[in-house]
Amino acid sequence: MYKEKILNLLRASRSAYLSGEELARKTGISRTMVWKHVRALEREGFGIEAVPSQGYRIVSVPDALRESDIKPGLKTRVIGKEIHILSEVASTNTLAMEMAAKGAPEGTAVIAEVQTAGKGRLGRKWISPKGNIHLSVILRPAIPMHKAPLITLMGAVAVASAIRKQCGLEAGIKWPNDILFAGKKVSGLLTEMSAEQDRIRHIVLGIGMDVNMEPGELPEDVRALATTLASLTGEKIDRTALVRQLLRELDRWYGVFLSNERDVLREWQSLNMTIGNRVVVSGAGATIEGLAQGIDDEGRLVVRQDDGTIRTVAAGDVTIVKRK
Ligand code: BT5
């Protein structure tokens, strides 16, 4: 427990040194004990620099995701109360849907290092190599079915906020499910649902993030449209810290969503980079072109065509043809 506290303090201070004295004071143990725990962390694969007059700081972390690193001090209300980590799975979304059907509690998170059959929307593939984050959470909101698409928007807000907080990158959202930086995709979301009549049984919100993978892992056509957080920041990302931040942001925004979905829509608007631009929306039957005017209460995209007709689109792929 003290070891985890020390680790969390060191993680939180990122590149700044924390003195042995401060660590001892904050954890309530002696400086010698602090040193012993630091040594134990080193044996677990953490690179910790110790400078006599300044203190300790983390210089490298083991890259594997472990529940024992993610859980301590997480303090979320719902999300991540149960965490399942797998080294390999076909798809975390498929597994989470199965677990949800068998009664897994709300907030259960399924994480995989590698997916062998990662899913995108509309039967597309999500390439899921080692070094990235593949996470699905089980949700059981008491909302009518037509509100379910808002869960994707809520998830996008949480992902963009986690990236901003953890990596310092001002990522934006492209309707409905892409997180972009400088026009390139760093994360995609896939929401699946099980429902009967108008009652939602459960929703699985799946998040794929391109974090530390080698860009060469992606086929050339996809590579041209994607990027990784590591290449954007120029340094390897602490995936554990990022997963923790993501679980916290999901917890926070899911809570906001349940109490007032308009607050989520407002935040989405401020992070979005679709509205106000000329767009082409495809994949929703006919292709629609026009000005992306906004989103409605159900998260659908409202497009004004050149002849003045207003079209509302529930699903599709957006290409921004002209920025405002
Ligand atoms: C998405 O679909 O963006 C949803 C991706 C959701 C992935 C997560 S990972 C955890 C959970 N478990 C799953 O099985 N899935 C979820 P869509 O908007 O349809 O985009 C798919 C398209 O993105 C593909 O057709 C490729 O062009 C491109 N793509 C595939 N892999 C990519 C990657 N790793 N990074 C960026 N783009 C990728």
Boltz pocket constraint, residues with backbone or C-beta under 6 A from the ligand:
constraints:
  - pocket:
      binder: B
      contacts: [[A, 90], [A, 91], [A, 92], [A, 93], [A, 94], [A, 115], [A, 117], [A, 118], [A, 119], [A, 120], [A, 121], [A, 122], [A, 124], [A, 125], [A, 126], [A, 127], [A, 128], [A, 133], [A, 134], [A, 135], [A, 136], [A, 177], [A, 178], [A, 185], [A, 186], [A, 187], [A, 188], [A, 189], [A, 190], [A, 206], [A, 207], [A, 208], [A, 209], [A, 210], [A, 218], [A, 222], [A, 225], [A, 226], [A, 227]]
      max_distance: 6.0
